[in-house]
Amino acid sequence: MPVELVLQNFIDGQLVGTENHIDSYNPSTGEVYAKVPDSGEAEVNAAVQAAKAAFPGWSETPAAERSRILNQIADLIENHSEEFVQAESRDQGKPVSLARAVDIPRAIYNFRFFATTILHKTESATYLENMQATNYTVRTPVGVAGLISPWNLPLYLLTWKIAPAIACGNTVVCKPSEMTSVTAWMMCRLLNDAGLPQGVVNVVFGYGPKAGEAIVKHPDVPLVSFTGSTPVGQRITEQSAPHCKKLSLELGGKNPCIIFADADMEKCIPTVVRSSFANQGEVCLCSSRIFVQRSVYEQFLQKFVDATSKIQVGNPADPMTTMGALVSKEHLNKVKGYVNLAYEEGATIMCGEGKGELKLSDNLKNGYYMLPTVITDVKDSSRCMQEEIFGPVTCVVPFDTEDEVIMRANNVKYGLSASLWTQDVSRTMRMGRKLEAGTIWTNCWMVRDLNMPFGGMKASGVGREGYKDSVEFFTEEKTVCIKH
């Protein structure tokens, strides 16, 4: 099959080609359909220099004008939203229905959200009578921000970084995942039409150890925002340490879902199915450890397995598909490896991998598909219960008491999110204080207020994102003292 797209870097307002490229695969067919620039230090240096040159002018641009341009970017993406929807589904493997309902609307909203928030900032001030001095604070942009985003929610998470960074007056050098670069490139083609000055947003494509590390190590990039795996986050911390950079790291998760006997099963089952398998389980917030109180364990398990077995896996372009293809062949093999491990350890595979048969048309036979898989009879010490699988696999285990499940839920190195199902408000408040997680949902999942802080504890990251927290990260707060 001929390659349909050849992407270019976006540097200083221009699309710039490269000699070397990376093959980008369509996960639903396993065929190469795009070529992505294989960038390195030279391309990153050019992008940083462009961003550095643009910083003085952009940082002095009035907030109202920055807001107008962010809204214009949102409008242009919205005007081409269906093109972005189709591209995101094809590039990442997610159902087109999910890209249409979640990914692209959220990418648009990210720009609109921060376009609004920068118009309503407030500062603090004090007056020292005995010293006859006034102190007040100001927030100023930091400089060139390095933004590195993952492959699971490509445009959604890239714009979640770009929007606050440039809204606050910074300029940026971005590196999307080399596996899912198409929608970022499509966005770049709209930025000049939105009136964004050249050099404010620069995008270089390529591998993390090559292009990404060049951004992290660059002396003229004083802050780095990264979303991705914990090992890469640790590497970024090591590489940036000599430069004392500001870091925001949203890393992996091994999120517990805790279901008490008083849970509303009619609401619980469909939501937990979604929280376990949405986006093929390729979401850092997915429920990969489900703890069910013993008195309702068998009831929950039967209903949960029945509902999981009804998930339609197949062509992401089919509107009836609820679970598409995993992002790559390598990742598919990794996820299947955890199921094989569980089987070898004596666990029970209730449904999914090895239990059912995928029914795919001939043109999808080489795609990266697997059935949503539910595992039981697994020990807390198993790698399946300790490591981030990041695929359509979840483990369901019983528990007896509240104290017991808190201890077991916290017994992993991660601390990104948790979800509770109970009608007891007092229990929710107790557990909200004791669970080691940055976000705790009760009787719901993935209900996000962008004003609220989001991020992880322990190996799940450093820092928070959200209105106040993002503004704090992308600015420096200064105190100015005036003696009367």
N, C-alpha and C positions, 0 to 999 in steps of 0.2 A: 504494500500500500504506500502511496506517495505521502511524504510529510506535508501536512497542511499548513502549519504555522512555523515561522522562524522568528523568535522573539529578539528584541534588542534591549539593552540597558537604557535607562532614562537618566541622563546626566546634563545638568545645566540647561534644562528645558528642551533637550534634543534626544531623539532616539539614536543610539549609537550601537552599531553592530560589533561583533567579536569574531575572531578567527575560529575559535574552538567552541563546541556546543555539547550540551548534555541531552541525551534522549529523554523525552517525557512521554510516558505511556498513558493510554486510555485504560483505566482499570477495568472497565466493563468488557473489553475485548482483548487486552494484553498486547495491543499494537501500538507502535510509536506513532504519535500524531503531531508532535511539536518538538522543536529544537530550542533549548534554553541556553543563553549565554553561559559559558564556563569562565566566570570572572575571577580575578585575583587581585593582587596588591595594586597593579597599575590602574585598573578600573576603579578600585576603591579610593585610591589617592586622588584621582580626577574628580570623583563624586564628592569627597570631603573638601577639596579645594573649592569646588563650586558652591557647596553649602556654606563654607566659611566666608566666601566672598559675598554671599547673599544675606548673611546674618545681620549685619549692621542696618541695612535698609528695612528688612522684614521686622526686626525687633523693635524698630521705631514706628512701624505702621500702626495707626490707631486701631484699637480693639474693634471698633465698629466696622472698619474696612476689612480686617481679618475675618470678622464674622460674616460679612457679606460674601466674601470669596468662599468660605467653607460652605455656606448655604448654596452657592452656585455649583460647587463640586457635587454636593448632594443632589441637586436638581438634574445635573447632567447624567449622573449614574442612574437616577430614577427614570430619566427619559430613555435610557438604553437597558432598563432593568431586565427584560426578558433575555436579551443577549448575554448579560452577565449570569443570569440563572442557568441557561443552557451550558455556558462555558464552565461554571463552577461545578455543575453536576458531572460533566464529561471529564473534567480534569481531576476531580477528587474521588469520584465513584459514588457520591451520595445521591439519593433519589432527587429527581428534579423538583418534586413536590416540597422537599425539605429546603432546598436552595431557594425556592420561590417564597416559602412561608417564613423562613428564618434568616438564612445567611445574607442575602442581598438586602432585604429590608433593614436588617440590623446594621449593615455596612453604611447604608444611607443615613440611618438615624444617628450613628456615631458622629458624623460630621455635623448634623443639625443640633445634637445635644451639646457639643462643646462650642458650637457657634453661638449658642444662647448663653451658656454659663459664663463666658468671659465678659459678657455685658453687665454682669451683676456681682462683680468681685467687691469685697470689702477689706479694708485694712484696719489695724488697731492702733490706738494712740494712748499715751498717758501724759499727765502733767505733774511734775515734781515741784510743789510750791516752795519748799525750803531751798531748792536749788534754782528755782525760776528757769526750769528747763522743760522742753516738750520733747518726748520721744514718740516716733511713729514708725510703722513698718511699711516697706514696699516690697513687691515681688517683681523680680526681673527674670527674663529668660536666661537659660544657662549657656546655650551655644548650639553646637552641632550634636544632634541626638542620633545614636545608632539604634536602629529598630530591627529586630530579628523575629520573624513570625513563623508559625508552624504550618503543617500541611493539612490539618484536620478541618479547620474553619478558615480557609485562606484569606478571603477578602474581609470577612467579619473581624478577625483578630488583627489584621494589618491596619485597617482603618481605626480600630480601637486604640492603636498607638499613634498613628499619624495625626489624627484629629486633635487630641489634646496637645501634642508636641507643637504643632504649627499654630494652634489657637493661642497658645501662651507666648508665641513669638520666636520659638526656636526654628532652626532649619534641620533637615533630616537626611540621613542616608539609610535606606532600608534594604534588607535582604529577605525576600520571601523564601519559602522552601523551594528547592530546585524541583521537587516533585509536583508542585501545584503553583505554577507561576503565571498562568495565563490571565487570570482576572486582574492581577496587579498590573500587568503590562497593558491590559485594556484600559484600566483606570489612568495610567500615565498618559495615554493618548488623548485624554479629556482635560488634563490639568491646565494646559495653555489656554484652552477655550474658556476655562473658568476665570481667567485673569490672574492666575497664580504667578508671581514673578519667577523668572528662571532661577534655578538653584535652590529654591526653598525646599522642594521635594526631589530627591534623587533616589533612584532604585537600581541596584545592581543585583543581578541574578547569579546563582552559582552554588557550589557546595559550601556547607558550613565550615569545615576545617580549612578551607581556602579563602573564600570571600568573607564568610562570617567572622573568622578569626582576624582577618585584616581590619575589619571594622572595630572589633573589640580592642585590638592592640594599638589602634591609631592614636597618637598623642593629641590630635586635635579633635577627638571625640570624647567630651568629658562625661557623658552619661549614656548608659546602655539599657534598653528595655528588651527583655527576651521572654518569649513564651515557648516552652518545649520541655524536653526531658530533663530529669534531675542530673544525669551524668554530664550533659552539655552545660547545664547551669553551673555545675561545679567547675568545669573547665573555664567558663567565662569568668567566674570569680577569681580563679588563679591567674588568668591572663591579664585581667584588668587591675589586679591588686597593686602592681608597681606604680600605676598612674592615679590611684585613689579616686577612681571613677564612681559616680552615683550609679547604683544598680537597682533595677526592678526586675525580679525574676519570678515568673509564674510557672511552676514546674509540675511534676507528676502528681498523681493521686492514687489512692487505694481506698475508695470511699465506702464507708459502711452505710447500709440502709437497715434501720432497726424497726421491726414491726412488733408492736405489743398486742396482747390479746384483745384489747378494746379498740383496735383499729377498724375503720370503716372499710371492709374488704371490697365493696363495690367501687369505691374510689381508689383504693390502694392498688389493686391488681393492675389496671391499665396504666397507671402512672409509673409503677415500678417496672413494668415491662418496657415502657418508654425510657426510663432512667437507666436501664441496663443495656438497651440495644439501639438507642437513637444514634444515627450517623454511623451505623455498623459498630457501635461501642467505641468509636474513635473520638471520644470526648473525655477530657481529663476529669470531668465531674461525674462520669457514669458510675452507677452503683455496681461494684464488682464483688462486694461481700454483703450478702443479705442475711441478717440475723433475725430469726422468727421465734417468738415466745412459744415454748414447747406445746402449750395447750391448743394452739391453732396452727402448729407447724404443718401437719399433714393436710389440713384443709387448704392452707395457703399454697403449699407446694403443688398440690393437684391442680388448683385453679391457675397458678402461675405457669406451670408447664403446658397446660392446655392452651393458654393465651399465647405463650411463646411459640408454640407449634403452628399457630395460625399466621404468624408473620410471613408476608410474601417477599421472598428474596428473588431478585432478578434484575432485569434491565433498568438502570436508573432513570431512563427516559420514559418508562412506562408509568403513567399516573397512578396505577394500582400498586406499584412497588412501594413497600415500606422499609426495605433494607436493600441497599445496593451492594457494590463491590468494595472490598478493602483497597487501600491506596496503592499497594505494590505487591508483587509476588513474594518478595523477601519478607514483608510484614505479614502476609498471609501465612507463610510457613512458620514464622515466629509464633503467631497466635495459635495455630494448630499444634505446635510443639507443646504448649501448656496443657492442652486437652490430652495429648498422649502421655504427658507426665502424670496427670491426675489419674488416668487409667492404670498406669504402671504402679502408682501408689495405692491402688485398691479403691479409689473413689468410684462413685456411680455416675455415669453419664445419663441423665434423665431424658434429654432430647438434644438434637443438633448433630454435631460432628461425630460421624461414625454410627449414628442411630437412624438418620434419615437420608434421603437421596435428593440432591438438587436436580431440578428439572429445568434445563437451560436450552435455549435454541442453539443451533449450530454456530451462529456468529458470536455467541457468548461463551463457548466452551473453553476458551483460553483466558477468560476473565478471572478476576481474583475474588471468587465468591466462597462463602461458607455459611452454613446454617447457624442461627442463634443457638447457643449451647448453654445448658443448665447442668451444673455439677453439684452433687451432694456427697455426704459421707467423706468429707475432706477435713483434715486437721488444720488448726490455725497456724501450725508451723510450716505447712506446705508452701512451696513457692507460689502456688496458685492463689494462696490467701495473703501472701506477703509482697509479691512483686506486681508492678503495673503491667497488665496484659494488653490493654488498649485495643480491645477487639470485642466481638460479640460473644463474650464468655462471662458468666457470673456464677458464683458459688452460693448455695443456700444451706445454712446450718441452723440448728436449734439453740436456744438459750433458756435459762430459767429465771434469773433475777436481774433487776436493774443494775446493781453493782457489778455483777458478773459481765454483763454485756458492755458496760462502759469500759471495763478493764480490757476486754477482748477487742473492742472497736479501736481502742487507743494503741493496741499492741502491734503497730506497724511503724515504719520510719516516716510515713507520709502523714499529712494533716491538711488536706485541701478542703474537702466538704464532707458533710454527713446529712442523712435524712432520717426523720423520725415519723412513725405513724402511731398516733395515740390521741385519745380524747381528753387526757389528763393534762391540764395546763400547768399544774405544779410540777409534774414530772418533766414536762418540756423545759421549764425554767431551770430545774436542777441540772438536767442533762446538758442544756445549753452552756452552762458554766464549766461542766466537767469534760465534755468531749473535746478532743484536741483537733479542731478543724476550724478553718477560717470562715466558712459559711455553713450554717445548719438550717436545713429546711424542715418544717413540720407540716405533715399532711399535704405535701406538694413537692415539686422538684423543678429546678431551673426557673424559678420566679425571680427575676432580676430587676432591682431598682438601681439604675446607673449612678444615682447619687450616693449609694452606700458603698463602703469599702469592700473590695474583693481581692482575695489572695490566700496564700497558704501558710501553714506552720511547719516546723521541722524541715524535712526534705522536700516539702511542697513549695518552698520558695521564700523570697525576701521581699518585703514591701507590699503595698496595696494599690489597687487601681479603682477608679471611680471619680466622681466629680472633684471633691476636695482633695483626695489622695493623689490623683493624677496631676492636678494643678500644683500641688506641693512638690511632686517629683520633678516636673518639667520647669520649675522656677527655683530661684534662690531667694530666700527671705532675708531682707536686710533691715537693720534698725538704724534710723537716722535720729540723731540727738541735736536739738537746737537750743543753745543758751540764750535766754532773753536779755 
